[in-house]
Amino acid sequence: MHQTGMTFMELTRYEHLTPSDQNLKKPPPPLSKPVPGGVHYIPLPKPGTITVPPMDLRLAIEERRSLRHYRKDPLTIEELAYLIWCTQGIVQVVDPFYTLRNVPSAGGRHALETYLLINRVEKLSPGLYRYVPFPHSLVEIDSTLGITDRVMAACLGQAFVRSSAVTFIWSTVIYRMAWRYSERAYRLVHLDAGHACQNLYLAAGQVGCGTCAIGAFDDELMADLLGITIEDEFVIYCAAVGKKPEKPVEQS
């Protein structure tokens, strides 16, 4: 087990990398995963129209905790849009090479895709959705009965996925990063996921929510749920979000 990890670290050192497709002058991949034709877009409130309570940054950091118990109150669609904006919102596009977003990413490549298990969000039916940064909208993936239980099962049965208002699922389209960084991309996308999740923790606290990051999930079950091929796109991190309970609970 230890040897496998050390082999990965060794072979992704700069001296072992193969030339990147960027260096080989190959065209870059799309800055966002394409949406099939005919799919209905659900527009999200624009960031500039959303008002959230002010919160001191130091207080937000000091109060950051992983929370696994939530009230049954739904999130508003504005609150959801704000959380998405804080974690993957685009602030500038330098097409076709990179985007600047509200979280850092190596080379501005931003290889993450955001999927959302919606359980309780006003104006949205329960189901599995994907965030489309161009043009700041959602598309529905699966609204069949039992989708929440299937996502929970893919998260190894962690019950707070079912009780959350929404669970974020981040995947990575690995070639979007590997186009520039070759095999080193497999290290870098994990750093990007950490940036996004920490922003989610802090922004969720601002709108009265708690968050719990999830690193335990079944890769193949997740891929099947999202309709992706692991060789091209794989789930890298998840996080459940819900309104904080009235009474303090055990946190970590």
N, C-alpha and C positions, 0 to 999 in steps of 0.2 A: 504494500500500500504506500509506504513512504517512498519507495523507489519510483513508483509511477508519478508521484507529484514532483520529485526531483528531476525526473526525465523531462517532464513538461517545462519546468523552469529553465532547465539547461537548453532545450531545443528552441525556446522562444527568446533566448538572448540575442542581441543584435548581430553578433558575429555569425550566427547560424541561420539568419533569415534569408529566404529567397527574395529576389527582386520583386518589388510590389508592382501591381498593374499600373499604378500611377507613374512609376519610374519607366515602365515599358510603354508609356504614352497611350494606354488603352482608355477609352472613355469612362467617366465615372458612372456608377449606378445611380438610380433615382434617389432624391433626398428623402423620399417617403415611399412607403409601400403603396403600389397602385391599388385602386379600387375598381372592381369589375364594373363594366358598363351596366346601366340600368338600376344600380343600387340606390336606394333612397337615403339621402343625407338628412340627419337631424341637426340643425344648426344649434350651436351653444351660444349663450350670451357672450357678447364681446367683452374682453377684459376691462376696457375703459368704462363700461357701464356698471361694473360690479363694485358694490361698496362693502367693505368688511371692517370689523372693529379694529382700531389701532392696537398694536401689541408691542411692547418693548422687546427688542431682540434678545437681550440678556435674560429676561424673564422667560421667553419662549424656549431658549436653550436650557435653562435651569429646570423648567417644568417638563421637558421632554421625557416621556416614559412610554414603554410598550404597554398598550391597553388591550385586553382581550374580552372585556365585558362592555356592552353598549346598551343605551336606551333604544326603545322601539321607534323613536321619532325618526322621520325621514330627513335626509338632506334636501335642501332646495336645489334646483338645477343650477342656480347661481353659485352656490357653495361648491357643487361638483365641478363646474366650469373653472372656478378659481383654483381648486386643487390641481386640476389638469394643467391649467396655465402655469402654475408655480413649478410643476414637475417636468413639463415638456413643451411649454409655450414658446412659439417662435417670435423672436424680436427683430431678426434681420436675416435676409436670404442673400447669399452670394452664389447665385445659380451658375453652373451646376455643381460647384465644388463643396460648399458647406453652408450650414445655417448657424446662427447664433441664437441660443435659447436661454431660458432662465436657469439652466444648470450647465456646468462645463462639460465638455467632451473633447477627447483627443482630436486635434485637427478640425474641430467643428463637425465631425462626421455624424454624430448623433445616430447611432445604429439602433437605438431602442424603438420599439413599437409598444403602444399602450393599449391593453385590453382591459375591459371593466366588467366585472360581474355586478350587475345592478340588482339589489334586493329592495331597497327603499329609497327612492329618489323621486321627488315630486315631478310630475309631467313626463316621467319615463316609465314604460312598462318593465317589469322584471325580466331579466335576460342577460345575455352575454353580448357585449358591444366592443367595437374597436374605435379608438380615437384617430381621426384623420386631421393632422395638423394643417394641411391645405384642403379645405378652408375652415379650420377650427370647428369641426363637426364630429358627430358620431355616426357609425353605421351599425346596424344590428347584425349579429352573427347567428344567434340561437336564442329563441324565446320559448322553446318547448318545455313542457312541464318536467320538473326534475333537474333542470340545468344547474341549479344551486347545489343540489346534492352531488352531482357529478363533479363539479369544481371542487367541492369540499373533499370528495374522495380522492381527487387528484392531488390535493394538499394533504394527503395521508390522514384524512379523517379529522382534521382539526376543526372542532365544532364552531369556533368563533367566525369562521368563514361564512357559515350559514346565518349567524346572528348579526353579521356586519350589515351596514347600510350599503356599502360598496366595497368590493375587493379589487385592487389594482393588480394587474398581471403584466409584467414587463417581459417582452421577448427581445431578442436581438437579431436583426438581419445581418449576419456576420460579414457578408461581402462588402457591405457599405463601409465597414471599418477596415476590412482586410485589403480593399482596393488600394488604400494608402499605406497600411502598416503590415501587410503580409501576415505571417503567423503571430506576430506580436498582438494582433487584434484580439486574440482570445484572452489576453491579460486585460486589455484596455476596456473591453465592454463591461467587465465586472466592476471596474472603477466607476464607469458611467452610471451603472445601476445604483451604486451606493450614493452618488450625488443626488439622483432623482428621489430616492427613498427618504433621505434626510430632509430634503425640501418638503416632502409630503408630511413628515412628522411635524415640522415647524408650522407649515401652513394650516394643517388640520387643527392644531392647538388654537390657532387664531380664530377659527370658526366654531369652537366649542366641541371639537371632535378628538377622539383618541385613535391611535394607529398601532398596529402590530405587524412588523415585518415578518415575512415567511420565507425561509430558505429551504424548507422541507417539502418537496413535491415530487411526483412521479413524472419524469420527463416525457415519456411516451404517452401517458394519459393526457397530459397537458397539450401535447402536440395534436393529438386526435381531437380534443375539444375545440382547439383553435383552427383546425384544418391546415396545419403547417407541416412542412417536411424538416425534420431536425437537422439535416445536413445544410439547409439554407437558412433556417430560422429556428431558434430554440428559446424556451422560457428560461429566464435568468434570475427572476426575483418576483415576489408577490408581497402585498401588504393589505391588510384588512383595515377598514375605517368605519367608525360609527360615532354617534353622539355620546359624549361622556355621561356616565351615570350620575345621579344626584349624590349618592353616597360614595366615599372613597373605597376603592377596591385594591387588592394586592396588585402591584405593578412591578416592572423590571426595567 
